[in-house]
Amino acid sequence: MNNEDKILAILANLQADMAGMKADMSGMKADMSGMKADMTEMKADLQDVKTRVIIIENDHGQSLKALHDGHKLLYDAVVEVRTDVRKAFDKIERSETNIMALEFDKHKSKNLGG
């Protein structure tokens, strides 16, 4: 093979390589366009997730506040009931003491001839 044929073969190979590179570049451009579309969709999905998180935080925040308020009301009611029960037990104890004192006085007066 002479030099001219070698140069033509090299040029033919370069031309084939360039065609392959152009095809690869076109494929890469298409891939990049697809990636851009995917990124746009991901941004939209992320915004949707953020919006949903805000809604959940608001809803749960209100629910937690209502739960806390309900707990406080129940706690206050339990404290009041405990106080009332303690007062009732104290009255019962005083009444039992008074009854025992009356019975003692009754037995004492019977024994003394009263």
C-alpha positions as CSV (number, residue, x, y, z in Angstrom):
1,M,0.0,0.0,0.0
2,N,1.4,3.4,-1.0
3,N,1.4,6.5,1.2
4,E,-1.6,8.0,-0.7
5,D,-3.7,4.8,0.0
6,K,-2.6,4.9,3.7
7,I,-3.6,8.5,4.0
8,L,-7.0,7.7,2.3
9,A,-7.5,4.8,4.7
10,I,-6.7,7.0,7.7
11,L,-9.1,9.7,6.4
12,A,-11.8,7.1,5.9
13,N,-11.3,5.8,9.4
14,L,-11.3,9.4,10.8
15,Q,-14.5,10.0,8.8
16,A,-16.1,6.9,10.3
17,D,-14.9,7.8,13.8
18,M,-16.3,11.3,13.3
19,A,-19.7,9.9,12.2
20,G,-19.7,7.7,15.3
21,M,-18.8,10.6,17.5
22,K,-21.7,12.7,16.0
23,A,-24.1,9.8,16.6
24,D,-22.8,9.6,20.2
25,M,-23.2,13.3,20.7
26,S,-26.7,13.2,19.3
27,G,-27.5,10.4,21.8
28,M,-25.9,12.4,24.6
29,K,-28.0,15.5,23.7
30,A,-31.1,13.3,23.7
31,D,-30.1,11.9,27.1
32,M,-29.5,15.4,28.5
33,S,-32.9,16.5,27.3
34,G,-34.4,13.5,29.0
35,M,-32.5,14.3,32.2
36,K,-33.7,17.9,32.0
37,A,-37.3,16.7,31.7
38,D,-36.7,14.3,34.6
39,M,-35.2,17.1,36.8
40,T,-38.2,19.3,36.0
41,E,-40.5,16.4,37.0
42,M,-38.5,15.8,40.2
43,K,-38.7,19.5,41.1
44,A,-42.5,19.4,40.7
45,D,-42.6,16.2,42.8
46,L,-40.4,17.8,45.4
47,Q,-42.7,20.9,45.5
48,D,-45.7,18.6,45.9
49,V,-44.0,16.7,48.8
50,K,-43.2,20.0,50.5
51,T,-46.8,21.2,50.1
52,R,-48.1,17.9,51.5
53,V,-45.7,18.1,54.4
54,I,-46.9,21.6,55.2
55,I,-50.5,20.4,55.1
56,I,-49.7,17.5,57.4
57,E,-47.8,19.7,59.8
58,N,-50.7,22.1,60.0
59,D,-53.3,19.4,60.4
60,H,-51.2,17.5,63.0
61,G,-50.3,20.7,64.7
62,Q,-53.9,21.5,65.2
63,S,-54.7,17.9,66.2
64,L,-51.8,17.9,68.7
65,K,-53.0,21.2,70.2
66,A,-56.5,19.8,70.5
67,L,-55.1,16.7,72.1
68,H,-53.1,18.7,74.5
69,D,-56.1,20.9,75.4
70,G,-58.2,17.8,75.9
71,H,-55.5,16.3,78.1
72,K,-55.4,19.5,80.2
73,L,-59.2,19.5,80.6
74,L,-59.2,15.9,81.7
75,Y,-56.3,16.5,84.1
76,D,-58.1,19.4,85.6
77,A,-61.3,17.3,86.0
78,V,-59.3,14.5,87.6
79,V,-57.7,16.9,90.1
80,E,-61.2,18.3,90.9
81,V,-62.7,14.8,91.4
82,R,-59.7,13.8,93.6
83,T,-60.3,16.9,95.7
84,D,-64.0,16.2,96.0
85,V,-63.3,12.6,96.9
86,R,-60.8,13.6,99.6
87,K,-63.3,16.0,101.0
88,A,-66.0,13.3,101.1
89,F,-63.6,10.8,102.8
90,D,-62.7,13.5,105.4
91,K,-66.5,14.1,106.0
92,I,-67.0,10.3,106.3
93,E,-64.1,10.0,108.8
94,R,-65.5,13.0,110.9
95,S,-69.0,11.4,110.8
96,E,-67.7,8.0,111.8
97,T,-65.7,9.7,114.7
98,N,-68.9,11.6,115.7
99,I,-71.0,8.4,115.6
100,M,-68.4,6.5,117.6
101,A,-68.4,9.4,120.2
102,L,-72.2,9.4,120.3
103,E,-72.3,5.6,120.8
104,F,-69.6,5.9,123.4
105,D,-71.7,8.6,125.2
106,K,-74.8,6.5,124.8
107,H,-73.1,3.4,126.4
108,K,-71.5,5.6,129.1
109,S,-74.8,7.1,130.1
110,K,-76.5,3.6,130.1
111,N,-73.8,2.3,132.3
112,L,-74.0,5.3,134.6
113,G,-77.7,4.7,135.0
114,G,-78.9,7.5,132.7
